[in-house]
Amino acid sequence: MVKFARCNALLSLALDASGKGCRYVAKAETEDAVVKDMSEHLQGVHKVDSGDMKLNILGVTKTTRS
């Protein structure tokens, strides 16, 4: 099972580095790895301090059977 979180579920109007709507998806086998990946994306691309975002990221994390 793969866990994932979409950036646009957290920041619905955020733009990616090319100026288009951000469609980034953090995928991992554990919730902690999804939080780490998404936190790095938020800080690197959107310059958002993700220190207080852990619960928000967990709130939008879903699981798939891929």
C-alpha positions in Angstrom: 0.0 0.0 0.0 1.2 3.5 -0.9 0.4 6.6 1.1 0.2 10.0 -0.7 -0.6 13.6 -0.2 -1.3 16.2 -2.9 0.1 19.7 -2.5 -3.0 21.3 -4.0 -5.0 19.8 -1.1 -2.9 21.9 1.3 -2.3 25.0 -0.8 -5.1 25.1 -3.3 -4.0 28.1 -5.3 -0.2 27.6 -5.0 1.9 27.9 -8.2 4.7 25.5 -9.0 8.2 26.7 -10.1 6.9 27.1 -13.7 4.0 29.3 -12.7 1.3 26.7 -13.1 -1.0 25.2 -10.5 1.0 22.9 -8.3 0.2 19.3 -8.9 3.0 17.8 -6.7 2.2 14.4 -5.0 4.3 13.1 -2.1 4.3 9.3 -2.1 5.8 6.8 0.4 5.1 3.7 2.3 4.7 5.4 5.7 2.9 8.6 6.8 6.2 9.9 8.3 7.9 9.6 4.9 5.0 11.4 3.2 5.2 14.2 5.8 9.0 14.5 5.3 8.7 14.6 1.5 5.8 17.1 1.5 7.5 19.3 4.1 10.6 19.5 1.9 8.4 20.3 -1.1 6.6 23.1 0.7 9.8 24.6 2.0 11.7 24.3 -1.2 9.1 25.3 -3.8 6.6 27.4 -1.9 8.8 28.8 0.8 6.3 27.7 3.4 7.5 26.9 6.9 6.2 23.4 7.3 7.0 23.1 11.0 3.4 23.5 12.0 2.0 21.6 8.9 2.4 18.0 10.1 -1.2 17.6 11.2 -2.5 19.3 8.0 -0.4 17.0 5.8 -1.6 13.9 7.8 -5.1 15.2 7.3 -4.9 15.1 3.5 -2.9 11.9 3.3 -4.7 9.0 1.6 -3.8 5.3 1.0 -3.9 3.4 -2.3 -3.2 -0.2 -3.2 -0.7 0.5 -5.9 
